[in-house]
Amino acid sequence: MTQHKSRIYSTEDARRLARRRLPRLVFDFVDGAAGREIGAARNVSQFDNVMLQPRVMADVAQCSSATTLMGQSYKVPFGIAPMGMCNLVHPKADKSMANAAKAMGFPLCLSSAASTSIEDMARMAGSHAWFQLYFGASREASLAMVERALMAGYDTLVLTVDVPQVSRRVRDLRNGFTVPFAMTPQAFFDFASHPRWSMSTLAAGTPRPMNFTDGNGSNTFDRGASRSGADWAFLEVLRDKWPGKLVVKGVTSPTDASRIRGLGIDAIYVSNHGGRQLDSVPPAIWLLPLIRDAVGPDFPLLFDSGIRNGEDMIKALALGADFVMIGRPTLFALGAEGAVGLNALLKCFAADIGVVMAQLGITSIDQLGPDVIFENTASETGHSETRTQAALRLAAKT
Ligand SMILES: Cc1cc2nc3c(=O)[nH]c(=O)nc-3n(C[C@H](O)[C@H](O)[C@H](O)COP(=O)(O)O)c2cc1C
C-alpha cells in the first residue's frame, strides 16, 4: 500500500485546511451559495437521510468500479464538474485536475469561465476533457466558442442552462469578489494575511477567465451578464451544429428533462448548481429519481450537487444516476494541498466506492439500483417521501 502523503482523508479535512490556507475572498467564492445558503446545505444533508441496506455473504472479492457513459468506458463512475476560475485556489489547479483525470481514467469538464484556455486544456487532458458552455454575449459569440472546442478536439459539450442570471451570492458581494480581481483595500489585507497563497498565486499571474479575451488580449468576461440566450431554440441550434455528445446541465424538472430527451440530446446532467443559483431549490438527490422516472431507465443521467464522499456517489448511482460529478470537494483539496491533496481525496472517493460496494454485496456498478436503498428512509426522516416513493416506483419497473 502506498503511503498517504496528505493530511486529507475526507472532504471535511480538505475544506477545513482550505479555509485556513485560502484568502477569505477565494474560500467564500468556492464555498458560498445563493441567498441564505440553505439550499446548498440541504443538498449535502439530504444524503444523510438516504440509508443503504447491507447484504452479507456475497462473494465480493472481485469488485469493479468501472462503468460506461454515452458509449465511453471509465475506470471510476465519477468525474470533475465544470468550475470557473479553478486556478484561484492553486496556480496548478487545472493542470493537477488534468493529470488526475488521465491517471484515474475519468472525465474533467472545463468551464467556459475557466482559468485555462480551451486549447491548453485539450493539450493537457486529451480525450479526458469535456467542454462546458455558458451562453455568452450573443449567439454568434457562443457558437464561436463551440467552434473552438470542436477545432481543439473535444467530443463532449455540456450546455449549462441553470444560470439565466448569476444569482446574488451574499458572501461574494460582501467580500467585493469580482472577476477579474479588483484590488480593494479589503482584498489587499485578505491577501496579505495569506502570504503562502499570495506568493504562489499572484507570482504565477493573477488567474483570469482565459476563454474571454478580445483580439488585443483584453478581458471581455462579464460575470453579471445575462446567459438566458441558452433557450430551447438555442439548444436545437446547438444539436444541429455539434457532431459529438451533447449534455444539458442544470436540469431539475422532470418536465424539462422529458422535453430535452425529445430533442436528441445525449445525456441530462441533473444539478442545482450546488445551491449557487436558487436557495429554495429542492435538494438535488430528491430530484434525481423523479427525473430518472421521467426519462426512462436507459437514458444517460449525470448528477452533481452535494456529493462529499464515495458513499454519496453510491447513493446517487442507486437512485438513478449513471455517473456523478464532483464539485467543491476538488477545489477544497486543491486549495488545501495542491495536487497532493487532490489526488489524496480522489483516492479516498475511489476507496469508499469499493468498500461500500462490498458492504452492499455487489461487484459492479450496474448492479446498483433502488433495492440497495433502505426502504424505511421515509419514515425515519419524515422528509423524504417523494424521493423514496419515486425510488420504489423505479424498483417496481425494473
Ligand atoms: C467555484 C465554483 C465555480 C463553478 N463554476 C461553474 C461553471 O463555470 N459552470 C457550471 O456549469 N457550473 C459551475 N459550478 C457548479 C458545479 O459545476 C457543480 O454543479 C456544483 O459545484 C455542484 O455542487 P457541489 O459542489 O456542492 O457538489 C461551479 C461551482 C463552484 C463551486
The ligand as a Tripos MOL2 file, in Angstrom:
@<TRIPOS>MOLECULE
LIG
   31    33     1     0     0
SMALL
NO_CHARGES

@<TRIPOS>ATOM
      1 C1        -16.3580   27.7830   -7.5930 C.3       1 LIG1
      2 C2        -17.4060   27.1540   -8.4660 C.ar      1 LIG1
      3 C3        -17.4900   27.5580   -9.7900 C.ar      1 LIG1
      4 C4        -18.4430   26.9750  -10.6270 C.ar      1 LIG1
      5 N1        -18.4720   27.3300  -11.9420 N.ar      1 LIG1
      6 C5        -19.3010   26.6780  -12.7880 C.ar      1 LIG1
      7 C6        -19.2290   26.9150  -14.1750 C.ar      1 LIG1
      8 O1        -18.4240   27.7240  -14.6380 O.2       1 LIG1
      9 N2        -20.0900   26.2380  -14.9650 N.ar      1 LIG1
     10 C7        -21.0070   25.3340  -14.4830 C.ar      1 LIG1
     11 O2        -21.7610   24.7340  -15.2510 O.2       1 LIG1
     12 N3        -21.0710   25.0820  -13.1620 N.ar      1 LIG1
     13 C8        -20.2330   25.7110  -12.3120 C.ar      1 LIG1
     14 N4        -20.2690   25.4100  -10.9810 N.ar      1 LIG1
     15 C9        -21.2160   24.3970  -10.4750 C.3       1 LIG1
     16 C10       -20.5820   22.9980  -10.4850 C.3       1 LIG1
     17 O3        -20.3970   22.5320  -11.7950 O.3       1 LIG1
     18 C11       -21.4620   21.9770   -9.7590 C.3       1 LIG1
     19 O4        -22.7370   21.9640  -10.3470 O.3       1 LIG1
     20 C12       -21.6030   22.2650   -8.2650 C.3       1 LIG1
     21 O5        -20.3430   22.6220   -7.7250 O.3       1 LIG1
     22 C13       -22.1220   21.0230   -7.5340 C.3       1 LIG1
     23 O6        -22.3580   21.2840   -6.1800 O.3       1 LIG1
     24 P1        -21.3420   20.7940   -5.0220 P.3       1 LIG1
     25 O7        -20.0230   21.4220   -5.3320 O.co2     1 LIG1
     26 O8        -21.9130   21.3390   -3.7710 O.co2     1 LIG1
     27 O9        -21.3120   19.3060   -5.0460 O.co2     1 LIG1
     28 C14       -19.3400   25.9970  -10.1210 C.ar      1 LIG1
     29 C15       -19.2410   25.6160   -8.7820 C.ar      1 LIG1
     30 C16       -18.2810   26.1710   -7.9590 C.ar      1 LIG1
     31 C17       -18.1860   25.7130   -6.5350 C.3       1 LIG1
@<TRIPOS>BOND
     1     1     2 1
     2     2     3 ar
     3     2    30 ar
     4     3     4 ar
     5     4     5 ar
     6     4    28 ar
     7     5     6 ar
     8     6     7 ar
     9     6    13 1
    10     7     8 2
    11     7     9 ar
    12     9    10 ar
    13    10    11 2
    14    10    12 ar
    15    12    13 ar
    16    13    14 ar
    17    14    15 1
    18    14    28 ar
    19    15    16 1
    20    16    17 1
    21    16    18 1
    22    18    19 1
    23    18    20 1
    24    20    21 1
    25    20    22 1
    26    22    23 1
    27    23    24 1
    28    24    25 2
    29    24    26 1
    30    24    27 1
    31    28    29 ar
    32    29    30 ar
    33    30    31 1
@<TRIPOS>SUBSTRUCTURE
     1 LIG1         1 GROUP 0 **** ****
